[in-house]
């Protein structure tokens, strides 16, 4: 049984609360690696608002979800692919969409600067997050993850459990001249996803053979015909998929996944010094909203989730001058994801996304209902971070190089 101590870190609220503690330490000047310059936050909000107007002139901005990356040459590919299939009911299509979203998000951590994917259908070459999205979509469409040749649009747990780095390299066109960061780590994550689904049939095999998409049925049952708060989606992801993450910090035998140590987080219990982020799990939760709604489950409280602690959002605040490295030389060095510098950067990113969101809404004359945090991310801070990176550095790499195994961001 999950202990209350471990459970206390498996929520969006824990991420938000502790990230704001890091921001409070920065406001006091107590952080070892960064200084804070809140007078630049309005300037950063101007940039974000401008990018939103440019990207979404109607100001009708969707949530920051994986579905945004399945567009190629102006065409939204998943609806085209799904339309070919005759679905038994909306739940069947929702399971497939869950399968795709879960796989694609877990395969999304930074690709590295040199990897490219050439789409066999359009002939277009794409890179970074969009390239990873199209590559995973094409693998899914081709039935790479299905145990049934007659039903390619599914991801069966036994197929995933046997997934290897060679399988991923083949599907993602990886070679010596086209290297992908964290190849082994990504493949191992998918294999653990499959094993996890096989080991938990009451969650992942409620209405079908064990598959990640079975989480739809679990959530629909939990909702019981009532609206489902977005933080409950995250809670289910963390509780029922937590075992897939590499062995890192654990409490009471429970792996805490994307959780790291920093001395600015002070508690009088076993969670002392622990800073959770759950970045991929939160982005996955945002990405499950649309298939949940399409499957008949209403979702509420989008702002109950947090902003995402990844390098485009974090790069926005660093490149806009809202935060600054105490030692500028550190920008040219590689930093492990568990380092105090990276933990500080990521926590400040989460807290500052909360601070910048109301400023952006005001500049666009929007309210929280029409422009939730997830829409500000999409419109938004992620795109603004990429835009600033491209303007400041050839090729647009982030301002800090994080050494990742492909399972964080």
Secondary structure, 3 states (H helix, E strand, C coil): CCCHHHHCCCCHHHHHHHHHHHHHHHHCCCCCCEEECHHHHHHHHHHHHHHHHHHCCCCCCCCCCHHHHCEECCEEHHHHHHHHCCCCCHHHHHHHHHHHHHHHHHCCCCCCCCCEEECCCCCCEEEHHHHHHHHHHHHHHCCCCCCCCCCCCCCEHHHHHCCCHHHHHHHCCCECCECCCCHHHHHHHHHHHHHHHHHCHHHHCCCCCCECCHHHHHHHHHHCCCCEEHHHHHHHHHHHHHHHCCCCCEECCEECCCEEECCCCCCCCCCCCEEECCHHHHHHHHHHHHHHHHCCCCEECHHHCCCCCCHHHHHHHHHCCCEEECCHHHHHCEEECCCHHHHHHHHHHHHHHHHHHHHHHHHHCCCCCCCCHHHHHHHHHHHHHHHHHHHHCCCCCCCCEEECCCCCC
